[in-house]
Amino acid sequence: MNEIEYPKTMRRIVLLVIIIAMAIPAAFSQKYGSDQEQILIWKPWIIVNVKGKNHKLAVGEELKFNIEKTFSFKKNDYTTASGTWKLNGNELLMVVETYSDEQNFRVPKFFRIKKLTKSEIVLKFKDGKTKGTVYLK
């Protein structure tokens, strides 16, 4: 190797190392999600209070978000619901999938996140007819 090629090679190596170092955190954040997503999947959440009208939620029901962007919902009458979720800033979209013998339905539910900590979630309904706030711990 002559003297002229050595600095070019070193620059390329240094540039490659910098690119790899910058890509590693991006890869982890894509795999494990944002801080808000980490809090959602932190644990099963229990509804401790519901205020408002035209909703079908009750105190004691359990909501579990999964890393695969799915959720499960256990109601007090031992029925369950499930679907997918998407987080966009302080907005949460939950698409509830319901199945019957004749048809399958996907019902979107929109929420605004008022509070999101490892100990509490407060969601406000954004649907047209449904009004109110859900408190989870």
The first five atom37 places (N, CA, C, CB, O) and aatype in JSON, in Angstrom:
{
  "aatype": [12, 2, 6, 9, 6, 18, 14, 11, 16, 12, 1, 1, 9, 19, 10, 10, 19, 9, 9, 9, 0, 12, 0, 9, 14, 0, 0, 13, 15, 5, 11, 18, 7, 15, 3, 5, 6, 5, 9, 10, 9, 17, 11, 14, 17, 9, 9, 19, 2, 19, 11, 7, 11, 2, 8, 11, 10, 0, 19, 7, 6, 6, 10, 11, 13, 2, 9, 6, 11, 16, 13, 15, 13, 11, 11, 2, 3, 18, 16, 16, 0, 15, 7, 16, 17, 11, 10, 2, 7, 2, 6, 10, 10, 12, 19, 19, 6, 16, 18, 15, 3, 6, 5, 2, 13, 1, 19, 14, 11, 13, 13, 1, 9, 11, 11, 10, 16, 11, 15, 6, 9, 19, 10, 11, 13, 11, 3, 7, 11, 16, 11, 7, 16, 19, 18, 10, 11],
  "atom_mask": [
    [1, 1, 1, 1, 1],
    [1, 1, 1, 1, 1],
    [1, 1, 1, 1, 1],
    [1, 1, 1, 1, 1],
    [1, 1, 1, 1, 1],
    [1, 1, 1, 1, 1],
    [1, 1, 1, 1, 1],
    [1, 1, 1, 1, 1],
    [1, 1, 1, 1, 1],
    [1, 1, 1, 1, 1],
    [1, 1, 1, 1, 1],
    [1, 1, 1, 1, 1],
    [1, 1, 1, 1, 1],
    [1, 1, 1, 1, 1],
    [1, 1, 1, 1, 1],
    [1, 1, 1, 1, 1],
    [1, 1, 1, 1, 1],
    [1, 1, 1, 1, 1],
    [1, 1, 1, 1, 1],
    [1, 1, 1, 1, 1],
    [1, 1, 1, 1, 1],
    [1, 1, 1, 1, 1],
    [1, 1, 1, 1, 1],
    [1, 1, 1, 1, 1],
    [1, 1, 1, 1, 1],
    [1, 1, 1, 1, 1],
    [1, 1, 1, 1, 1],
    [1, 1, 1, 1, 1],
    [1, 1, 1, 1, 1],
    [1, 1, 1, 1, 1],
    [1, 1, 1, 1, 1],
    [1, 1, 1, 1, 1],
    [1, 1, 1, 0, 1],
    [1, 1, 1, 1, 1],
    [1, 1, 1, 1, 1],
    [1, 1, 1, 1, 1],
    [1, 1, 1, 1, 1],
    [1, 1, 1, 1, 1],
    [1, 1, 1, 1, 1],
    [1, 1, 1, 1, 1],
    [1, 1, 1, 1, 1],
    [1, 1, 1, 1, 1],
    [1, 1, 1, 1, 1],
    [1, 1, 1, 1, 1],
    [1, 1, 1, 1, 1],
    [1, 1, 1, 1, 1],
    [1, 1, 1, 1, 1],
    [1, 1, 1, 1, 1],
    [1, 1, 1, 1, 1],
    [1, 1, 1, 1, 1],
    [1, 1, 1, 1, 1],
    [1, 1, 1, 0, 1],
    [1, 1, 1, 1, 1],
    [1, 1, 1, 1, 1],
    [1, 1, 1, 1, 1],
    [1, 1, 1, 1, 1],
    [1, 1, 1, 1, 1],
    [1, 1, 1, 1, 1],
    [1, 1, 1, 1, 1],
    [1, 1, 1, 0, 1],
    [1, 1, 1, 1, 1],
    [1, 1, 1, 1, 1],
    [1, 1, 1, 1, 1],
    [1, 1, 1, 1, 1],
    [1, 1, 1, 1, 1],
    [1, 1, 1, 1, 1],
    [1, 1, 1, 1, 1],
    [1, 1, 1, 1, 1],
    [1, 1, 1, 1, 1],
    [1, 1, 1, 1, 1],
    [1, 1, 1, 1, 1],
    [1, 1, 1, 1, 1],
    [1, 1, 1, 1, 1],
    [1, 1, 1, 1, 1],
    [1, 1, 1, 1, 1],
    [1, 1, 1, 1, 1],
    [1, 1, 1, 1, 1],
    [1, 1, 1, 1, 1],
    [1, 1, 1, 1, 1],
    [1, 1, 1, 1, 1],
    [1, 1, 1, 1, 1],
    [1, 1, 1, 1, 1],
    [1, 1, 1, 0, 1],
    [1, 1, 1, 1, 1],
    [1, 1, 1, 1, 1],
    [1, 1, 1, 1, 1],
    [1, 1, 1, 1, 1],
    [1, 1, 1, 1, 1],
    [1, 1, 1, 0, 1],
    [1, 1, 1, 1, 1],
    [1, 1, 1, 1, 1],
    [1, 1, 1, 1, 1],
    [1, 1, 1, 1, 1],
    [1, 1, 1, 1, 1],
    [1, 1, 1, 1, 1],
    [1, 1, 1, 1, 1],
    [1, 1, 1, 1, 1],
    [1, 1, 1, 1, 1],
    [1, 1, 1, 1, 1],
    [1, 1, 1, 1, 1],
    [1, 1, 1, 1, 1],
    [1, 1, 1, 1, 1],
    [1, 1, 1, 1, 1],
    [1, 1, 1, 1, 1],
    [1, 1, 1, 1, 1],
    [1, 1, 1, 1, 1],
    [1, 1, 1, 1, 1],
    [1, 1, 1, 1, 1],
    [1, 1, 1, 1, 1],
    [1, 1, 1, 1, 1],
    [1, 1, 1, 1, 1],
    [1, 1, 1, 1, 1],
    [1, 1, 1, 1, 1],
    [1, 1, 1, 1, 1],
    [1, 1, 1, 1, 1],
    [1, 1, 1, 1, 1],
    [1, 1, 1, 1, 1],
    [1, 1, 1, 1, 1],
    [1, 1, 1, 1, 1],
    [1, 1, 1, 1, 1],
    [1, 1, 1, 1, 1],
    [1, 1, 1, 1, 1],
    [1, 1, 1, 1, 1],
    [1, 1, 1, 1, 1],
    [1, 1, 1, 1, 1],
    [1, 1, 1, 1, 1],
    [1, 1, 1, 1, 1],
    [1, 1, 1, 0, 1],
    [1, 1, 1, 1, 1],
    [1, 1, 1, 1, 1],
    [1, 1, 1, 1, 1],
    [1, 1, 1, 0, 1],
    [1, 1, 1, 1, 1],
    [1, 1, 1, 1, 1],
    [1, 1, 1, 1, 1],
    [1, 1, 1, 1, 1],
    [1, 1, 1, 1, 1]
  ],
  "atom_positions": [
    [[0.85, -1.17, 0.0], [0.0, 0.0, 0.0], [0.9, 1.24, 0.0], [-0.97, 0.0, 1.22], [1.82, 1.34, 0.8]],
    [[0.63, 2.15, -0.87], [1.44, 3.36, -0.85], [0.83, 4.37, 0.1], [1.57, 3.95, -2.26], [-0.25, 4.17, 0.65]],
    [[1.55, 5.47, 0.3], [1.15, 6.46, 1.29], [-0.14, 7.19, 0.93], [2.25, 7.46, 1.48], [-0.85, 7.66, 1.82]],
    [[-0.45, 7.3, -0.33], [-1.64, 8.03, -0.76], [-2.9, 7.21, -0.5], [-1.54, 8.41, -2.25], [-3.93, 7.77, -0.11]],
    [[-2.87, 5.91, -0.69], [-4.04, 5.06, -0.49], [-4.37, 4.86, 0.98], [-3.82, 3.71, -1.15], [-5.54, 4.7, 1.33]],
    [[-3.39, 4.86, 1.84], [-3.61, 4.6, 3.25], [-4.58, 5.58, 3.88], [-2.31, 4.62, 4.0], [-5.52, 5.14, 4.55]],
    [[-4.41, 6.9, 3.72], [-5.39, 7.82, 4.33], [-6.8, 7.64, 3.77], [-4.95, 9.25, 4.12], [-7.77, 7.75, 4.52]],
    [[-6.95, 7.36, 2.48], [-8.27, 7.14, 1.91], [-8.92, 5.91, 2.52], [-8.19, 7.0, 0.39], [-10.12, 5.91, 2.84]],
    [[-8.14, 4.86, 2.69], [-8.66, 3.63, 3.28], [-9.08, 3.88, 4.73], [-7.61, 2.51, 3.21], [-10.14, 3.42, 5.16]],
    [[-8.25, 4.6, 5.48], [-8.59, 4.89, 6.88], [-9.86, 5.74, 6.97], [-7.41, 5.62, 7.57], [-10.7, 5.52, 7.84]],
    [[-10.0, 6.71, 6.07], [-11.21, 7.53, 6.07], [-12.44, 6.68, 5.81], [-11.1, 8.64, 5.02], [-13.48, 6.88, 6.44]],
    [[-12.32, 5.75, 4.89], [-13.45, 4.86, 4.59], [-13.79, 3.99, 5.78], [-13.14, 3.99, 3.37], [-14.97, 3.77, 6.08]],
    [[-12.8, 3.48, 6.45], [-13.03, 2.63, 7.63], [-13.69, 3.45, 8.74], [-11.68, 2.01, 8.15], [-14.66, 2.99, 9.36]],
    [[-13.17, 4.64, 8.99], [-13.75, 5.49, 10.03], [-15.19, 5.85, 9.68], [-12.9, 6.78, 10.21], [-16.06, 5.82, 10.55]],
    [[-15.44, 6.19, 8.42], [-16.79, 6.5, 7.98], [-17.72, 5.31, 8.16], [-16.79, 6.95, 6.52], [-18.86, 5.47, 8.6]],
    [[-17.26, 4.11, 7.83], [-18.06, 2.9, 7.99], [-18.38, 2.65, 9.46], [-17.31, 1.69, 7.4], [-19.51, 2.28, 9.79]],
    [[-17.41, 2.84, 10.34], [-17.64, 2.65, 11.78], [-18.67, 3.65, 12.29], [-16.31, 2.79, 12.56], [-19.54, 3.3, 13.1]],
    [[-18.59, 4.89, 11.84], [-19.56, 5.91, 12.26], [-20.96, 5.56, 11.79], [-19.16, 7.3, 11.73], [-21.92, 5.71, 12.54]],
    [[-21.08, 5.1, 10.56], [-22.4, 4.72, 10.03], [-22.99, 3.56, 10.81], [-22.29, 4.35, 8.54], [-24.17, 3.56, 11.14]],
    [[-22.17, 2.57, 11.12], [-22.65, 1.42, 11.89], [-23.07, 1.86, 13.3], [-21.56, 0.32, 11.98], [-24.1, 1.43, 13.8]],
    [[-22.26, 2.71, 13.92], [-22.59, 3.19, 15.27], [-23.89, 3.97, 15.29], [-21.45, 4.05, 15.81], [-24.63, 3.91, 16.27]],
    [[-24.18, 4.7, 14.23], [-25.43, 5.46, 14.18], [-26.62, 4.55, 13.86], [-25.33, 6.56, 13.13], [-27.75, 4.86, 14.26]],
    [[-26.4, 3.45, 13.16], [-27.49, 2.56, 12.76], [-27.95, 1.67, 13.9], [-27.07, 1.71, 11.59], [-29.12, 1.26, 13.92]],
    [[-27.09, 1.35, 14.84], [-27.45, 0.42, 15.92], [-28.6, 0.96, 16.78], [-26.23, 0.14, 16.8], [-29.57, 0.24, 16.98]],
    [[-28.54, 2.21, 17.29], [-29.69, 2.7, 18.07], [-30.97, 2.77, 17.26], [-29.39, 4.08, 18.63], [-32.05, 2.5, 17.79]],
    [[-30.88, 3.11, 15.99], [-32.07, 3.16, 15.15], [-32.7, 1.78, 15.02], [-31.74, 3.73, 13.77], [-33.92, 1.64, 15.05]],
    [[-31.86, 0.76, 14.87], [-32.37, -0.61, 14.76], [-33.07, -1.03, 16.04], [-31.24, -1.58, 14.43], [-34.12, -1.67, 15.99]],
    [[-32.5, -0.7, 17.21], [-33.13, -1.06, 18.47], [-34.44, -0.32, 18.68], [-32.18, -0.77, 19.62], [-35.4, -0.9, 19.17]],
    [[-34.49, 0.96, 18.3], [-35.74, 1.7, 18.5], [-36.84, 1.19, 17.59], [-35.51, 3.19, 18.26], [-38.01, 1.21, 17.98]],
    [[-36.5, 0.72, 16.39], [-37.52, 0.14, 15.52], [-38.0, -1.18, 16.07], [-36.98, -0.04, 14.11], [-39.19, -1.48, 16.01]],
    [[-37.1, -1.97, 16.62], [-37.5, -3.28, 17.13], [-38.32, -3.18, 18.4], [-36.27, -4.13, 17.38], [-39.32, -3.88, 18.55]],
    [[-37.92, -2.32, 19.31], [-38.57, -2.25, 20.6], [-39.52, -1.06, 20.76], [-37.55, -2.2, 21.67], [-40.16, -0.94, 21.8]],
    [[-39.62, -0.19, 19.79], [-40.58, 0.9, 19.8], [-40.13, 2.09, 20.61], [0.0, 0.0, 0.0], [-39.06, 2.1, 21.22]],
    [[-40.97, 3.09, 20.59], [-40.68, 4.34, 21.31], [-40.89, 4.15, 22.81], [-41.58, 5.48, 20.78], [-41.35, 3.1, 23.26]],
    [[-40.53, 5.18, 23.57], [-40.74, 5.14, 25.01], [-42.22, 4.98, 25.34], [-40.19, 6.4, 25.68], [-42.57, 4.24, 26.27]],
    [[-43.09, 5.66, 24.59], [-44.53, 5.54, 24.83], [-45.0, 4.11, 24.57], [-45.31, 6.52, 23.93], [-45.8, 3.57, 25.34]],
    [[-44.52, 3.49, 23.5], [-44.9, 2.12, 23.2], [-44.39, 1.17, 24.28], [-44.36, 1.69, 21.83], [-45.08, 0.22, 24.64]],
    [[-43.19, 1.42, 24.79], [-42.65, 0.59, 25.87], [-43.55, 0.64, 27.1], [-41.23, 1.04, 26.23], [-43.75, -0.37, 27.77]],
    [[-44.08, 1.82, 27.4], [-44.98, 1.94, 28.56], [-46.28, 1.19, 28.31], [-45.27, 3.43, 28.87], [-46.79, 0.52, 29.21]],
    [[-46.83, 1.28, 27.09], [-48.08, 0.57, 26.78], [-47.92, -0.93, 26.98], [-48.52, 0.87, 25.34], [-48.81, -1.58, 27.53]],
    [[-46.81, -1.5, 26.53], [-46.63, -2.95, 26.62], [-46.02, -3.38, 27.96], [-45.74, -3.44, 25.48], [-45.75, -4.56, 28.17]],
    [[-45.81, -2.42, 28.86], [-45.15, -2.66, 30.14], [-45.83, -3.74, 30.97], [-45.1, -1.38, 30.92], [-45.15, -4.56, 31.59]],
    [[-47.14, -3.74, 30.99], [-47.89, -4.66, 31.86], [-49.33, -4.72, 31.39], [-47.81, -4.23, 33.35], [-49.73, -3.91, 30.55]],
    [[-50.12, -5.65, 31.92], [-51.57, -5.61, 31.66], [-52.16, -4.42, 32.43], [-52.28, -6.96, 32.09], [-51.81, -4.2, 33.59]],
    [[-53.04, -3.68, 31.78], [-53.63, -2.49, 32.39], [-55.06, -2.79, 32.8], [-53.58, -1.29, 31.41], [-55.82, -3.4, 32.04]],
    [[-55.43, -2.37, 34.0], [-56.77, -2.6, 34.54], [-57.53, -1.27, 34.56], [-56.7, -3.22, 35.99], [-56.99, -0.25, 35.0]],
    [[-58.75, -1.28, 34.08], [-59.58, -0.07, 34.12], [-60.0, 0.18, 35.56], [-60.83, -0.2, 33.18], [-60.62, -0.67, 36.2]],
    [[-59.66, 1.36, 36.07], [-60.0, 1.71, 37.45], [-61.12, 2.74, 37.52], [-58.78, 2.24, 38.18], [-61.73, 2.92, 38.58]],
    [[-61.39, 3.42, 36.4], [-62.48, 4.39, 36.39], [-62.82, 4.69, 34.93], [-62.09, 5.7, 37.16], [-61.95, 4.73, 34.07]],
    [[-64.1, 4.91, 34.68], [-64.57, 5.31, 33.36], [-65.6, 6.41, 33.55], [-65.19, 4.09, 32.56], [-66.56, 6.27, 34.31]],
    [[-65.36, 7.52, 32.85], [-66.31, 8.63, 32.9], [-66.83, 8.86, 31.49], [-65.65, 9.94, 33.49], [-66.07, 8.76, 30.53]],
    [[-68.09, 9.18, 31.38], [-68.65, 9.48, 30.06], [-69.85, 8.61, 29.74], [0.0, 0.0, 0.0], [-70.43, 7.96, 30.61]],
    [[-70.21, 8.61, 28.43], [-71.39, 7.88, 28.01], [-71.13, 7.2, 26.67], [-72.61, 8.82, 27.91], [-70.16, 7.52, 25.97]],
    [[-72.0, 6.26, 26.33], [-71.97, 5.53, 25.06], [-70.72, 4.67, 24.89], [-72.07, 6.49, 23.92], [-70.3, 4.41, 23.76]],
    [[-70.14, 4.23, 25.97], [-69.01, 3.32, 25.87], [-69.41, 1.96, 26.44], [-67.77, 3.89, 26.62], [-70.42, 1.84, 27.13]],
    [[-68.61, 0.96, 26.16], [-68.92, -0.39, 26.65], [-67.81, -0.89, 27.55], [-69.13, -1.36, 25.48], [-67.47, -2.07, 27.52]],
    [[-67.24, -0.01, 28.35], [-66.14, -0.35, 29.24], [-66.61, -0.3, 30.68], [-64.95, 0.6, 29.02], [-67.52, 0.46, 31.03]],
    [[-65.97, -1.13, 31.54], [-66.34, -1.16, 32.95], [-65.09, -1.3, 33.81], [-67.33, -2.31, 33.23], [-64.07, -1.83, 33.36]],
    [[-65.2, -0.84, 35.03], [-64.1, -0.96, 35.99], [-63.77, -2.43, 36.19], [-64.47, -0.29, 37.35], [-64.67, -3.26, 36.3]],
    [[-62.48, -2.75, 36.23], [-62.02, -4.12, 36.46], [-61.65, -4.86, 35.2], [0.0, 0.0, 0.0], [-61.04, -5.93, 35.27]],
    [[-61.99, -4.34, 34.04], [-61.63, -5.01, 32.79], [-60.16, -4.79, 32.48], [-62.52, -4.5, 31.62], [-59.58, -3.77, 32.87]],
    [[-59.55, -5.75, 31.77], [-58.11, -5.74, 31.54], [-57.77, -5.53, 30.07], [-57.49, -7.05, 32.02], [-58.37, -6.13, 29.18]],
    [[-56.8, -4.66, 29.84], [-56.32, -4.37, 28.49], [-54.83, -4.66, 28.45], [-56.62, -2.89, 28.09], [-54.06, -4.15, 29.27]],
    [[-54.41, -5.48, 27.49], [-53.0, -5.87, 27.36], [-52.51, -5.55, 25.96], [-52.8, -7.39, 27.68], [-53.04, -6.08, 24.98]],
    [[-51.5, -4.67, 25.86], [-50.87, -4.34, 24.59], [-49.65, -5.23, 24.4], [-50.49, -2.84, 24.54], [-48.92, -5.49, 25.35]],
    [[-49.44, -5.69, 23.18], [-48.3, -6.55, 22.88], [-47.32, -5.85, 21.95], [-48.76, -7.87, 22.27], [-47.7, -4.94, 21.22]],
    [[-46.07, -6.29, 21.98], [-45.03, -5.69, 21.16], [-45.3, -5.85, 19.67], [-43.68, -6.31, 21.51], [-44.8, -5.07, 18.86]],
    [[-46.09, -6.86, 19.3], [-46.42, -7.11, 17.89], [-47.51, -6.17, 17.39], [-46.86, -8.55, 17.7], [-48.03, -6.36, 16.29]],
    [[-47.87, -5.16, 18.18], [-48.91, -4.18, 17.86], [-50.3, -4.82, 17.83], [-48.61, -3.52, 16.51], [-51.16, -4.42, 17.06]],
    [[-50.5, -5.81, 18.69], [-51.82, -6.39, 18.9], [-52.23, -6.12, 20.35], [-51.82, -7.93, 18.57], [-51.39, -5.79, 21.19]],
    [[-53.51, -6.27, 20.62], [-53.97, -6.12, 22.0], [-55.03, -7.16, 22.29], [-54.52, -4.7, 22.26], [-55.66, -7.71, 21.38]],
    [[-55.22, -7.43, 23.57], [-56.31, -8.29, 24.01], [-57.05, -7.56, 25.13], [-55.79, -9.7, 24.48], [-56.45, -6.82, 25.9]],
    [[-58.33, -7.79, 25.19], [-59.19, -7.09, 26.14], [-60.07, -8.14, 26.82], [-60.05, -5.99, 25.44], [-60.84, -8.83, 26.16]],
    [[-59.95, -8.26, 28.15], [-60.76, -9.21, 28.92], [-61.84, -8.44, 29.65], [-59.87, -10.02, 29.92], [-61.56, -7.57, 30.47]],
    [[-63.07, -8.77, 29.33], [-64.22, -8.08, 29.94], [-64.64, -8.81, 31.22], [-65.4, -8.01, 28.95], [-64.26, -9.96, 31.44]],
    [[-65.41, -8.13, 32.03], [-65.87, -8.7, 33.3], [-66.82, -9.88, 33.1], [-66.56, -7.63, 34.11], [-66.95, -10.71, 34.0]],
    [[-67.48, -9.97, 31.95], [-68.39, -11.09, 31.71], [-67.67, -12.29, 31.08], [-69.54, -10.64, 30.79], [-68.31, -13.18, 30.52]],
    [[-66.34, -12.3, 31.17], [-65.47, -13.38, 30.69], [-65.37, -13.48, 29.17], [-65.95, -14.69, 31.24], [-64.82, -14.45, 28.66]],
    [[-65.89, -12.51, 28.46], [-65.68, -12.48, 27.02], [-64.38, -11.71, 26.75], [-66.9, -11.82, 26.28], [-63.9, -10.97, 27.59]],
    [[-63.85, -11.92, 25.56], [-62.61, -11.23, 25.19], [-62.78, -10.55, 23.84], [-61.43, -12.22, 25.15], [-63.65, -10.89, 23.05]],
    [[-61.93, -9.58, 23.61], [-61.85, -8.91, 22.32], [-60.37, -8.75, 22.02], [-62.61, -7.53, 22.32], [-59.54, -8.75, 22.92]],
    [[-60.05, -8.6, 20.75], [-58.66, -8.4, 20.38], [-58.6, -7.58, 19.1], [-57.92, -9.76, 20.2], [-59.62, -7.32, 18.47]],
    [[-57.4, -7.2, 18.75], [-57.21, -6.42, 17.53], [-55.8, -5.9, 17.44], [0.0, 0.0, 0.0], [-54.87, -6.46, 18.02]],
    [[-55.66, -4.82, 16.7], [-54.35, -4.21, 16.5], [-54.38, -2.78, 17.02], [-53.94, -4.25, 15.0], [-55.45, -2.18, 17.16]],
    [[-53.21, -2.24, 17.31], [-53.12, -0.87, 17.78], [-51.99, -0.15, 17.08], [-52.91, -0.84, 19.3], [-51.04, -0.76, 16.58]],
    [[-52.12, 1.19, 17.05], [-51.1, 2.03, 16.45], [-51.03, 3.32, 17.26], [-51.39, 2.32, 14.94], [-52.06, 3.91, 17.6]],
    [[-49.82, 3.74, 17.55], [-49.6, 4.95, 18.32], [-48.99, 6.0, 17.42], [-48.7, 4.68, 19.55], [-48.0, 5.74, 16.74]],
    [[-49.57, 7.19, 17.42], [-49.06, 8.3, 16.62], [-49.05, 9.55, 17.5], [-49.93, 8.53, 15.32], [-50.06, 10.24, 17.63]],
    [[-47.9, 9.82, 18.1], [-47.82, 10.95, 19.03], [-48.68, 10.68, 20.25], [0.0, 0.0, 0.0], [-48.48, 9.69, 20.95]],
    [[-49.65, 11.55, 20.5], [-50.55, 11.33, 21.64], [-51.89, 10.75, 21.21], [-50.78, 12.65, 22.39], [-52.87, 10.82, 21.95]],
    [[-51.95, 10.17, 20.01], [-53.17, 9.54, 19.53], [-52.98, 8.03, 19.45], [-53.57, 10.12, 18.16], [-51.97, 7.55, 18.95]],
    [[-53.97, 7.31, 19.94], [-53.95, 5.86, 19.94], [-55.13, 5.35, 19.11], [-54.0, 5.29, 21.39], [-56.28, 5.71, 19.37]],
    [[-54.84, 4.53, 18.13], [-55.88, 3.89, 17.33], [-55.89, 2.42, 17.69], [-55.63, 4.09, 15.78], [-54.86, 1.74, 17.61]],
    [[-57.05, 1.93, 18.09], [-57.23, 0.5, 18.36], [-58.3, -0.01, 17.4], [-57.63, 0.24, 19.88], [-59.42, 0.5, 17.38]],
    [[-57.95, -1.01, 16.63], [-58.9, -1.6, 15.69], [-59.35, -2.94, 16.28], [-58.28, -1.79, 14.25], [-58.58, -3.9, 16.33]],
    [[-60.59, -2.98, 16.74], [-61.16, -4.17, 17.36], [-61.66, -5.08, 16.24], [-62.32, -3.81, 18.36], [-62.44, -4.66, 15.39]],
    [[-61.21, -6.32, 16.25], [-61.63, -7.3, 15.25], [-62.69, -8.2, 15.85], [-60.42, -8.13, 14.73], [-62.46, -8.86, 16.87]],
    [[-63.85, -8.23, 15.22], [-64.94, -9.09, 15.68], [-65.28, -10.08, 14.59], [-66.19, -8.24, 16.08], [-65.23, -9.76, 13.4]],
    [[-65.61, -11.27, 14.99], [-65.9, -12.34, 14.04], [-67.27, -12.94, 14.33], [-64.81, -13.43, 14.08], [-67.65, -13.12, 15.49]],
    [[-67.98, -13.23, 13.28], [-69.23, -13.96, 13.42], [-69.24, -15.02, 12.32], [-70.49, -13.01, 13.31], [-68.33, -15.07, 11.5]],
    [[-70.25, -15.85, 12.31], [-70.34, -16.9, 11.3], [-70.49, -16.32, 9.9], [-71.51, -17.83, 11.61], [-70.06, -16.93, 8.92]],
    [[-71.1, -15.17, 9.81], [-71.4, -14.6, 8.5], [-70.38, -13.57, 8.04], [-72.75, -13.98, 8.53], [-70.05, -13.51, 6.85]],
    [[-69.86, -12.74, 8.97], [-68.99, -11.65, 8.57], [-67.91, -11.4, 9.61], [-69.8, -10.38, 8.35], [-68.03, -11.78, 10.78]],
    [[-66.86, -10.76, 9.15], [-65.83, -10.26, 10.06], [-65.88, -8.73, 10.01], [-64.4, -10.81, 9.66], [-66.03, -8.13, 8.95]],
    [[-65.74, -8.12, 11.19], [-65.78, -6.67, 11.26], [-64.5, -6.16, 11.9], [-67.01, -6.19, 12.05], [-63.9, -6.82, 12.75]],
    [[-64.1, -4.98, 11.48], [-63.0, -4.27, 12.13], [-63.54, -2.91, 12.52], [-61.74, -4.14, 11.19], [-63.94, -2.11, 11.68]],
    [[-63.55, -2.66, 13.82], [-64.13, -1.43, 14.35], [-63.01, -0.57, 14.92], [-65.22, -1.74, 15.44], [-62.38, -0.96, 15.91]],
    [[-62.75, 0.6, 14.31], [-61.69, 1.47, 14.85], [-62.18, 2.25, 16.06], [-61.19, 2.43, 13.76], [-63.31, 2.74, 16.09]],
    [[-61.31, 2.37, 17.05], [-61.57, 3.19, 18.24], [-60.41, 4.16, 18.39], [-61.75, 2.3, 19.54], [-59.25, 3.74, 18.45]],
    [[-60.72, 5.44, 18.44], [-59.69, 6.47, 18.53], [-59.66, 7.07, 19.93], [-59.94, 7.56, 17.48], [-60.7, 7.36, 20.52]],
    [[-58.44, 7.25, 20.46], [-58.26, 7.84, 21.78], [-57.18, 8.91, 21.7], [-57.88, 6.76, 22.82], [-56.25, 8.83, 20.89]],
    [[-57.31, 9.92, 22.56], [-56.22, 10.87, 22.79], [-55.62, 10.51, 24.14], [-56.73, 12.36, 22.76], [-56.33, 10.34, 25.12]],
    [[-54.3, 10.39, 24.18], [-53.62, 10.05, 25.42], [-53.44, 11.33, 26.23], [-52.26, 9.35, 25.14], [-52.74, 12.25, 25.81]],
    [[-54.08, 11.36, 27.4], [-53.94, 12.52, 28.29], [-52.78, 12.33, 29.25], [-55.24, 12.76, 29.06], [-52.12, 13.29, 29.64]],
    [[-52.53, 11.07, 29.65], [-51.44, 10.77, 30.57], [-50.93, 9.37, 30.27], [-51.89, 10.89, 32.06], [-51.72, 8.45, 30.05]],
    [[-49.6, 9.21, 30.27], [-49.0, 7.9, 29.99], [-47.73, 7.77, 30.81], [-48.7, 7.73, 28.47], [-46.68, 8.31, 30.46]],
    [[-47.84, 7.03, 31.92], [-46.68, 6.75, 32.77], [-46.67, 5.25, 33.04], [-46.72, 7.58, 34.11], [-47.6, 4.54, 32.66]],
    [[-45.63, 4.76, 33.7], [-45.56, 3.34, 34.01], [-46.6, 2.92, 35.05], [-44.17, 2.97, 34.5], [-46.83, 1.73, 35.25]],
    [[-47.22, 3.89, 35.71], [-48.21, 3.55, 36.73], [-49.63, 3.92, 36.34], [-47.85, 4.22, 38.01], [-50.58, 3.49, 37.0]],
    [[-49.82, 4.71, 35.27], [-51.17, 5.15, 34.94], [-51.28, 5.54, 33.46], [-51.58, 6.33, 35.83], [-50.36, 6.13, 32.88]],
    [[-52.42, 5.2, 32.88], [-52.78, 5.65, 31.54], [-54.14, 6.32, 31.63], [-52.79, 4.45, 30.51], [-55.06, 5.8, 32.25]],
    [[-54.26, 7.48, 31.0], [-55.54, 8.17, 30.92], [-55.82, 8.41, 29.43], [-55.55, 9.52, 31.73], [-55.06, 9.09, 28.75]],
    [[-56.93, 7.82, 28.95], [-57.31, 7.93, 27.55], [-58.63, 8.67, 27.43], [-57.42, 6.53, 26.9], [-59.56, 8.43, 28.21]],
    [[-58.71, 9.56, 26.47], [-59.96, 10.28, 26.2], [-60.47, 9.8, 24.85], [-59.75, 11.85, 26.2], [-59.73, 9.77, 23.87]],
    [[-61.75, 9.42, 24.8], [-62.35, 8.97, 23.55], [-62.32, 10.08, 22.51], [-63.8, 8.51, 23.78], [-62.56, 11.25, 22.84]],
    [[-62.02, 9.74, 21.27], [-62.06, 10.7, 20.16], [-63.14, 10.33, 19.16], [-60.7, 10.76, 19.47], [-63.3, 11.01, 18.14]],
    [[-63.89, 9.26, 19.44], [-64.95, 8.86, 18.53], [-66.09, 9.87, 18.58], [-65.47, 7.45, 18.88], [-66.26, 10.57, 19.57]],
    [[-66.85, 9.95, 17.5], [-67.94, 10.92, 17.42], [-69.0, 10.75, 18.48], [0.0, 0.0, 0.0], [-69.29, 11.7, 19.21]],
    [[-69.59, 9.55, 18.6], [-70.68, 9.32, 19.54], [-70.18, 9.08, 20.96], [-71.51, 8.14, 19.09], [-70.83, 9.48, 21.92]],
    [[-69.03, 8.43, 21.09], [-68.53, 8.04, 22.4], [-67.82, 9.22, 23.05], [-67.58, 6.83, 22.29], [-66.93, 9.83, 22.45]],
    [[-68.22, 9.53, 24.26], [-67.63, 10.62, 25.01], [-67.12, 10.09, 26.33], [-68.65, 11.76, 25.23], [-67.72, 9.19, 26.91]],
    [[-66.01, 10.64, 26.8], [-65.57, 10.27, 28.13], [-64.08, 9.99, 28.2], [0.0, 0.0, 0.0], [-63.33, 10.17, 27.24]],
    [[-63.69, 9.53, 29.39], [-62.29, 9.28, 29.71], [-62.17, 7.94, 30.41], [-61.71, 10.41, 30.58], [-63.03, 7.55, 31.21]],
    [[-61.09, 7.22, 30.1], [-60.82, 5.92, 30.7], [-59.53, 6.03, 31.48], [-60.74, 4.78, 29.62], [-58.53, 6.54, 30.98]],
    [[-59.54, 5.55, 32.73], [-58.38, 5.57, 33.61], [-57.92, 4.13, 33.83], [-58.71, 6.27, 34.97], [-58.7, 3.28, 34.25]],
    [[-56.65, 3.86, 33.55], [-56.09, 2.51, 33.71], [-54.88, 2.55, 34.63], [-55.71, 1.91, 32.34], [-54.1, 3.5, 34.61]],
    [[-54.74, 1.5, 35.43], [-53.55, 1.35, 36.31], [-53.03, -0.05, 36.19], [-53.89, 1.67, 37.79], [-52.05, -0.39, 36.84]]
  ]
}
